[in-house]
Amino acid sequence: MNDLTGWLYSRLQLPVLDKTGITGLFDIELPAFPLRGGPDATIQAMRETLGLDLQTQHGTAESLIIDHVEQPKVN
């Protein structure tokens, strides 16, 4: 499931959190997914092909923000 969440993140450009509790390795074959339709089309395709119910939720996430950069000082 960890690899699947990574793939979904790269496809959706949204954070993906696995709450299934499923462990282990699985051989998943995915058909061609729609190139259009955005996240909703991908979520629908995952539901139809794998039976996974993906839900969008709002929440907080930790972020690293770089707000200032300086040249290093020469010693």
SULTA-V569382 format. One record per pair of residues at least 24 apart in sequence whose C-alpha atoms are under 10 Angstrom apart, sorted by sequence separation. I is the first residue (numbers start at 0). GAP is how many residues later the second one is. D is the distance in whole Angstrom. If there is no record, write none. Layout:
BEGIN
{{I GAP D} {I GAP D}}
END
This chain:
BEGIN
{{0 24 8} {3 24 9} {10 24 10} {0 25 8} {12 25 10} {13 25 9} {11 26 7} {12 26 9} {0 27 10} {10 27 9} {11 27 6} {10 28 8} {11 28 9} {11 30 8} {7 31 9} {10 31 8} {11 31 9} {19 32 10} {7 34 9} {7 35 9} {17 36 10} {16 37 10} {7 38 10} {15 38 9} {15 39 10} {15 40 9} {14 41 10} {13 42 10} {14 46 9}}
END
